[in-house]
Amino acid sequence: MTAASTTALRIRRLLIFLPILVFLILLSSWFFGQPKNVQAALPDISLEALDGSAFPLTNEKKNLRLVELIYTRCPDVCPTTTVRMVQLQKRLMEENMMGNGIEFLTVTIDPVNDTPEVLQKYAQNIGIDPQGWVILRGDEETIKTVTRSLGFFANQTEDGFISHTTSTYLVDENNVVLRKFGMGEDFDPDEIYEELINLKQKG
């Protein structure tokens, strides 16, 4: 093999692995470049509700909040999580706690495709009751502020889907994350129900 062909082969290998290397560097900077002493919390900004009104994330009613970050084109964990949250919502409504000390927030991480109409259809298809449950969107930079504040990673893939963290967040009255739960099959409505009840009983 000539020196020129050897060099060309090395360049081709580099071009193949370069995107992977760049992605790993970005991923590492996301996880390890964050200040170690900063606790995850919802930022003090406003998002947009489905009716177009501004929804400040400032927790004036001092509710406990269960926050999911999803996108409607997600083929697996997002709809599964939302369905299980609907199950949890029904139990909490029986206890008269939805919107009365406990609030659910669904935030899209795909605001370009998830228009208010798309999100409304998603909510209807899955069976979300608006009592105590707010669905939110914002422009891309605003959504990035939310994901960064929660330590939630999301990356658009070549096939148009979004690779993302599989966490939901239990947030206290001061918007600070108390605990993370899984998404999809790892989201346990019974476990989270008990956690919410215990927190409310402790006051």
Residue frames relative to the residue before (quaternion, step in Angstrom):
aa qw qx qy qz dx dy dz
M 1.0000 0.0000 0.0000 0.0000 0.00 0.00 0.00
T 0.4202 -0.7166 0.4990 0.2469 3.56 -0.83 0.97
A 0.6548 -0.5121 0.3834 0.4024 3.53 -1.31 0.36
A 0.6399 0.5398 -0.3261 0.4390 3.58 1.03 -0.79
S 0.6835 0.4738 -0.2962 0.4696 3.56 0.95 -0.88
T 0.6048 0.5443 -0.3506 0.4637 3.58 1.10 -0.65
T 0.6553 0.5068 -0.3030 0.4711 3.56 0.96 -0.88
A 0.6473 0.5185 -0.3166 0.4604 3.59 0.96 -0.85
L 0.6419 0.5226 -0.3211 0.4603 3.58 1.01 -0.82
R 0.6487 0.5152 -0.3157 0.4627 3.57 0.98 -0.83
I 0.6420 0.5230 -0.3198 0.4604 3.58 1.02 -0.82
R 0.6471 0.5175 -0.3215 0.4583 3.59 0.97 -0.85
R 0.6472 0.5133 -0.3158 0.4668 3.57 0.99 -0.85
L 0.6398 0.5318 -0.3161 0.4559 3.56 1.02 -0.84
L 0.6670 0.5033 -0.2987 0.4610 3.57 0.97 -0.89
I 0.6223 0.5392 -0.3373 0.4564 3.59 1.11 -0.63
F 0.7814 0.3695 -0.1767 0.4708 3.55 0.84 -1.02
L 0.4907 0.6942 -0.4221 0.3149 3.60 1.22 -0.32
P 0.6673 0.4874 -0.3375 0.4508 3.67 0.80 -0.82
I 0.6341 0.5229 -0.3330 0.4622 3.58 1.05 -0.77
L 0.6518 0.5221 -0.3081 0.4558 3.56 0.97 -0.89
V 0.6477 0.5137 -0.3160 0.4655 3.58 0.95 -0.89
F 0.6498 0.5174 -0.3207 0.4552 3.59 0.95 -0.88
L 0.6648 0.5036 -0.3099 0.4564 3.60 0.94 -0.88
I 0.6313 0.5245 -0.3324 0.4646 3.59 1.05 -0.74
L 0.6599 0.5026 -0.3041 0.4684 3.57 0.96 -0.89
L 0.6482 0.5203 -0.3154 0.4578 3.55 1.00 -0.85
S 0.6576 0.5074 -0.3095 0.4628 3.57 0.97 -0.85
S 0.6572 0.5076 -0.3174 0.4579 3.57 0.96 -0.83
W 0.6110 0.5568 -0.3470 0.4429 3.57 1.12 -0.69
F 0.7573 0.3986 -0.2158 0.4702 3.55 0.82 -1.03
F 0.7949 0.3346 -0.1659 0.4782 3.57 0.88 -0.90
G 0.6311 0.5506 -0.3346 0.4319 3.57 1.25 -0.22
Q 0.5329 0.6247 -0.4087 0.3984 3.55 1.30 -0.07
P 0.5647 -0.5785 0.4470 0.3829 3.61 -1.07 0.58
K 0.4716 -0.7268 0.4310 0.2522 3.57 -0.78 1.06
N 0.7336 0.4380 -0.2352 0.4634 3.58 1.09 -0.63
V 0.5416 0.6097 -0.4132 0.4051 3.59 1.23 0.18
Q 0.2854 -0.7722 0.5465 0.1537 3.56 -0.70 1.10
A 0.5300 -0.6378 0.4554 0.3238 3.56 -1.00 0.84
A 0.1215 0.7804 -0.6000 0.1275 3.55 -0.99 0.89
L 0.5386 -0.5652 0.4959 0.3801 3.54 -1.29 0.26
P 0.4292 -0.7163 0.4800 0.2688 3.61 -0.84 0.87
D 0.5115 -0.6378 0.4890 0.3042 3.55 -1.25 0.48
I 0.3978 0.6795 -0.5083 0.3488 3.55 0.41 1.30
S 0.4155 -0.6742 0.5354 0.2936 3.57 -1.30 -0.02
L 0.1798 -0.7376 0.6400 0.1185 3.53 -1.19 0.71
E 0.5055 -0.6555 0.4764 0.2964 3.57 -1.29 0.01
A 0.3384 -0.7255 0.5659 0.1971 3.58 -0.82 1.01
L 0.6931 -0.5061 0.3142 0.4058 3.58 -1.23 0.32
D 0.6676 0.4825 -0.3122 0.4734 3.59 1.14 -0.46
G 0.6054 -0.5952 0.3352 0.4085 3.57 1.30 0.16
S 0.5452 0.6244 -0.4037 0.3873 3.59 1.23 -0.14
A 0.5285 -0.6123 0.4833 0.3350 3.56 -1.23 0.53
F 0.1193 -0.7799 0.6126 0.0476 3.55 -1.00 0.88
P 0.2425 -0.7825 0.5547 0.1456 3.62 -0.26 1.21
L 0.4058 -0.7160 0.5133 0.2433 3.57 -0.95 0.83
T 0.4353 0.6654 -0.4728 0.3797 3.56 1.27 -0.09
N 0.3408 -0.7906 0.4862 0.1497 3.54 -0.67 1.18
E 0.0703 -0.8548 0.5135 0.0254 3.57 0.50 1.20
K 0.6992 0.4580 -0.2739 0.4758 3.60 1.08 -0.69
K 0.3586 -0.7735 0.4562 0.2548 3.57 1.35 -0.02
N 0.2564 0.7655 -0.5373 0.2442 3.55 0.89 1.00
L 0.4348 -0.5637 0.6041 0.3581 3.49 -1.36 0.25
R 0.1386 -0.8158 0.5593 0.0494 3.58 -0.91 0.86
L 0.1702 -0.7274 0.6545 0.1163 3.50 -1.13 0.81
V 0.1015 -0.8367 0.5380 -0.0161 3.55 -0.49 1.25
E 0.0373 -0.7670 0.6401 0.0243 3.55 -0.92 0.97
L 0.1864 -0.7430 0.6326 0.1144 3.56 -1.13 0.75
I 0.0661 0.8271 -0.5420 0.1334 3.56 -0.48 1.24
Y 0.1167 -0.7298 0.6409 0.2074 3.52 -1.36 -0.21
T 0.5574 -0.6891 0.3570 0.2951 3.54 -0.88 0.97
R 0.6505 0.5054 -0.3278 0.4626 3.63 1.17 -0.41
C 0.3990 0.7253 -0.4635 0.3161 3.59 1.30 -0.03
P 0.3444 -0.7955 0.4636 0.1835 3.61 -0.70 1.02
D 0.8208 0.2669 -0.1105 0.4928 3.59 1.12 -0.32
V 0.8436 0.2643 -0.1687 0.4359 3.59 -0.10 -1.27
C 0.6334 0.5596 -0.3563 0.3984 3.63 0.97 -0.72
P 0.7222 0.4073 -0.2885 0.4789 3.66 0.64 -0.93
T 0.6072 0.5493 -0.3616 0.4458 3.60 1.05 -0.66
T 0.6454 0.5164 -0.3138 0.4673 3.58 0.99 -0.84
T 0.6780 0.4942 -0.3031 0.4519 3.57 0.84 -0.95
V 0.6186 0.5361 -0.3432 0.4606 3.61 1.00 -0.78
R 0.6863 0.4687 -0.2852 0.4774 3.59 0.93 -0.85
M 0.6075 0.5253 -0.3575 0.4766 3.58 1.13 -0.52
V 0.5953 0.5468 -0.3573 0.4679 3.59 1.11 -0.63
Q 0.6269 0.5252 -0.3288 0.4722 3.59 1.00 -0.79
L 0.6619 0.4966 -0.2914 0.4800 3.56 0.98 -0.90
Q 0.6227 0.5526 -0.3381 0.4390 3.57 0.98 -0.81
K 0.6485 0.5327 -0.3214 0.4386 3.59 0.92 -0.89
R 0.6558 0.4987 -0.3143 0.4716 3.59 0.98 -0.79
L 0.6819 0.4841 -0.2903 0.4653 3.57 0.96 -0.84
M 0.6027 0.5434 -0.3555 0.4638 3.59 1.14 -0.58
E 0.6149 0.5406 -0.3429 0.4605 3.59 1.07 -0.67
E 0.7004 0.4215 -0.2512 0.5183 3.58 1.18 -0.59
N 0.4140 -0.7293 0.4454 0.3137 3.61 1.34 0.08
M 0.4588 0.7006 -0.4287 0.3391 3.56 1.04 0.81
M 0.5619 0.5978 -0.4033 0.4054 3.61 1.19 -0.31
G 0.8092 0.1232 -0.1389 0.5574 3.55 -0.57 1.18
N 0.7049 0.3616 -0.2302 0.5652 3.53 1.33 0.00
G 0.8125 -0.0555 -0.0187 0.5800 3.52 0.64 1.21
I 0.7742 0.1813 -0.1125 0.5959 3.57 1.22 -0.43
E 0.0279 -0.8017 0.5954 -0.0440 3.55 -0.95 0.97
F 0.2392 -0.7454 0.6040 0.1498 3.57 -1.09 0.76
L 0.0906 -0.7702 0.6290 0.0546 3.56 -1.08 0.79
T 0.0910 -0.7511 0.6519 0.0504 3.55 -0.96 0.94
V 0.0565 -0.8028 0.5931 -0.0213 3.57 -0.67 1.16
T 0.3261 -0.7461 0.5421 0.2079 3.59 -0.74 0.99
I 0.2718 -0.7422 0.5902 0.1644 3.55 -1.11 0.77
D 0.6867 0.4091 -0.2634 0.5400 3.57 1.33 0.20
P 0.0154 -0.8698 0.4929 0.0151 3.61 0.68 1.06
V 0.5672 0.5964 -0.3979 0.4053 3.61 1.13 -0.44
N 0.7685 0.3394 -0.1761 0.5130 3.59 0.88 -0.95
D 0.7004 0.4471 -0.2678 0.4876 3.58 1.08 -0.67
T 0.0658 -0.8012 0.5941 -0.0278 3.54 0.17 1.35
P 0.6803 -0.4565 0.3455 0.4576 3.63 -1.19 0.17
E 0.6494 0.5203 -0.3236 0.4504 3.60 0.99 -0.79
V 0.6531 0.5065 -0.3094 0.4702 3.59 0.97 -0.84
L 0.6713 0.4936 -0.2938 0.4684 3.57 0.95 -0.88
Q 0.6251 0.5337 -0.3368 0.4592 3.59 1.04 -0.74
K 0.6554 0.5014 -0.3051 0.4754 3.59 0.97 -0.84
Y 0.6119 0.5496 -0.3269 0.4654 3.57 1.06 -0.82
A 0.6716 0.5010 -0.2921 0.4610 3.56 0.89 -0.96
Q 0.6704 0.5004 -0.2983 0.4596 3.57 0.92 -0.88
N 0.6697 0.5155 -0.3026 0.4407 3.58 0.92 -0.90
I 0.7200 0.4315 -0.2429 0.4863 3.56 1.02 -0.81
G 0.4979 -0.6979 0.3985 0.3260 3.58 1.19 -0.40
I 0.2756 0.7689 -0.5270 0.2346 3.56 1.09 0.67
D 0.2485 -0.7228 0.6264 0.1531 3.55 -0.98 0.93
P 0.4571 -0.7183 0.4425 0.2817 3.64 -0.75 0.93
Q 0.5002 0.6551 -0.4402 0.3562 3.61 1.21 -0.21
G 0.8589 0.0105 -0.0506 0.5096 3.55 -0.51 1.22
W 0.6855 0.4318 -0.2725 0.5190 3.59 1.26 0.19
V 0.0610 -0.8078 0.5861 -0.0173 3.58 -0.66 1.16
I 0.2069 -0.7616 0.6055 0.1026 3.55 -0.94 0.99
L 0.0891 -0.8487 0.5190 -0.0484 3.54 -0.67 1.18
R 0.0320 -0.7622 0.6461 0.0235 3.51 -1.28 0.57
G 0.0172 -0.7792 0.6259 0.0279 3.55 -1.32 0.06
D 0.6393 -0.4809 0.3762 0.4675 3.57 -1.19 -0.06
E 0.7212 -0.4812 0.2732 0.4167 3.56 -1.23 0.39
E 0.6677 0.5035 -0.3159 0.4482 3.61 0.91 -0.82
T 0.6397 0.5195 -0.3243 0.4644 3.57 1.04 -0.77
I 0.6482 0.5051 -0.3176 0.4730 3.58 0.98 -0.83
K 0.6256 0.5297 -0.3405 0.4606 3.60 1.04 -0.72
T 0.6004 0.5496 -0.3584 0.4571 3.58 1.09 -0.63
V 0.6510 0.5067 -0.3090 0.4733 3.57 1.01 -0.84
T 0.6949 0.4798 -0.2957 0.4466 3.59 0.77 -1.00
R 0.6420 0.5143 -0.3323 0.4614 3.59 0.98 -0.78
S 0.6672 0.5205 -0.3066 0.4358 3.58 0.92 -0.87
L 0.7196 0.4122 -0.2393 0.5050 3.57 1.12 -0.66
G 0.4375 -0.6869 0.4689 0.3419 3.59 1.22 -0.26
F 0.4182 0.7016 -0.4521 0.3585 3.55 1.19 0.69
F 0.2150 -0.7981 0.5548 0.0950 3.58 -0.71 1.12
A 0.0629 0.7833 -0.6158 0.0579 3.59 -0.95 0.90
N 0.0267 0.8057 -0.5877 0.0691 3.56 -0.89 0.98
Q 0.4050 -0.7077 0.5303 0.2323 3.57 -0.86 1.03
T 0.2478 -0.7778 0.5623 0.1321 3.59 -0.82 0.99
E 0.6960 -0.4998 0.3180 0.4058 3.57 -1.27 0.32
D 0.6848 0.4870 -0.2882 0.4591 3.59 1.11 -0.61
G 0.6268 -0.5787 0.3246 0.4085 3.58 1.27 0.17
F 0.5909 0.5546 -0.3783 0.4473 3.57 1.25 -0.17
I 0.3836 -0.7080 0.5419 0.2407 3.57 -1.29 0.15
S 0.2634 -0.7295 0.6142 0.1458 3.53 -0.83 1.07
H 0.1022 0.8339 -0.5284 0.1225 3.60 -0.64 1.03
T 0.6540 -0.4797 0.4237 0.4032 3.50 -1.37 0.29
T 0.2594 -0.7624 0.5711 0.1591 3.58 -1.02 0.76
S 0.4106 0.6816 -0.4927 0.3522 3.54 0.50 1.28
T 0.1496 -0.7000 0.6841 0.1402 3.49 -1.31 0.59
Y 0.3178 -0.7927 0.5086 0.1092 3.55 -1.15 0.65
L 0.2149 -0.7295 0.6358 0.1317 3.54 -0.98 0.95
V 0.0951 -0.8302 0.5484 -0.0301 3.53 -0.49 1.29
D 0.3946 -0.7493 0.4832 0.2224 3.58 -0.85 0.93
E 0.7740 -0.3815 0.2593 0.4338 3.55 -1.38 -0.07
N 0.7098 0.4175 -0.2437 0.5124 3.57 1.25 -0.44
N 0.5549 -0.6519 0.3483 0.3819 3.57 1.33 0.39
V 0.4914 0.6391 -0.4394 0.3963 3.60 1.23 0.36
V 0.4750 -0.6751 0.4857 0.2877 3.57 -0.95 0.90
L 0.2653 -0.7694 0.5679 0.1232 3.54 -0.76 1.14
R 0.8024 -0.0863 0.1318 0.5756 3.54 0.95 -0.96
K 0.2941 -0.7230 0.5956 0.1898 3.53 -1.22 0.59
F 0.1329 -0.7504 0.6418 0.0854 3.53 -1.17 0.73
G 0.5904 -0.5846 0.4204 0.3646 3.56 -1.25 0.29
M 0.3748 -0.6685 0.5767 0.2831 3.51 -1.38 -0.18
G 0.7685 0.3474 -0.2480 0.4768 3.57 -1.28 0.23
E 0.8352 -0.1112 0.1145 0.5263 3.56 -0.91 -0.96
D 0.6543 0.5148 -0.3122 0.4576 3.60 1.20 -0.40
F 0.5602 0.5581 -0.4024 0.4613 3.58 1.28 0.06
D 0.0941 -0.8230 0.5601 -0.0058 3.59 -0.42 1.27
P 0.3304 -0.7795 0.4939 0.1981 3.64 -0.24 1.20
D 0.6364 0.5364 -0.3347 0.4418 3.59 1.02 -0.74
E 0.6521 0.5156 -0.3099 0.4614 3.56 0.93 -0.90
I 0.7007 0.4631 -0.2763 0.4672 3.57 0.86 -0.95
Y 0.5842 0.5643 -0.3667 0.4537 3.59 1.09 -0.65
E 0.6775 0.4882 -0.2926 0.4659 3.58 0.85 -0.96
E 0.6352 0.5313 -0.3263 0.4558 3.57 1.03 -0.80
L 0.6682 0.4972 -0.2972 0.4669 3.58 0.92 -0.89
I 0.6542 0.5092 -0.3152 0.4619 3.58 0.90 -0.90
N 0.6651 0.5054 -0.3136 0.4516 3.58 0.89 -0.89
L 0.6566 0.5090 -0.3151 0.4589 3.57 0.96 -0.82
K 0.6684 0.4907 -0.3095 0.4654 3.59 0.96 -0.81
Q 0.6444 0.5202 -0.3257 0.4562 3.59 1.04 -0.70
K 0.6457 0.5080 -0.3151 0.4752 3.56 1.11 -0.68
G 0.3931 -0.7575 0.4402 0.2791 3.55 1.29 -0.38
